Amino acid sequence: MNKYILTFFCIAISIIISGCSVVESPEQKQKTQELIEKARSSKVTVVDIHHDGCEPCKFIKPIFQKLESKYDSNKDIAFLTYDLSNPFKASKSIKIAKELGLEKIYKAQRYTGVVLILDTKTKVVLDTLIAEDNEQKYIDAIESQIGKDDK
């Protein structure tokens, strides 16, 4: 019995410390569903493999956010974050990946500070940027993929 109480206590402390919630609000659920729908219909998906404690992730995050804003209205591109910062964020990321058929790609990732550019239809990694702090390199990589004609 004490083992179960200790386990419960450890989980509760982890939730409090990480600041995450196990339950999604209706607004969060709707936002997640919209993200999934956009990704399903996009030509290219850009995935940030992220962890809050990762130093390269700290300079990738603002670049990634700028790119999301820049391409927000472009239906050919979707942005996802595979967040490994804690088990709850990772679980949510994997749930989204399953919905999109990207689970194998997500599970194959062993490092953070990596951005993948994927062909949404074939699930093929088209480009990989590792610990890159040059915003223009991301733009060039994205533009080279969304600029291609469908064959």
Secondary structure, 3 states (H helix, E strand, C coil): CHHHHHHHHHHHHHHHHHCCCCCCCHHHHHHHHHHHHHHHHCCEEEEEEECCCCHHHHHHHHHHHHHHHHCCCCCCEEEEEEECCCHHHHHHHHHHHHHHCCHHHHHCCCCCCEEEEEECCCCEEEEEEECCCCHHHHHHHHHHHHCCCCC
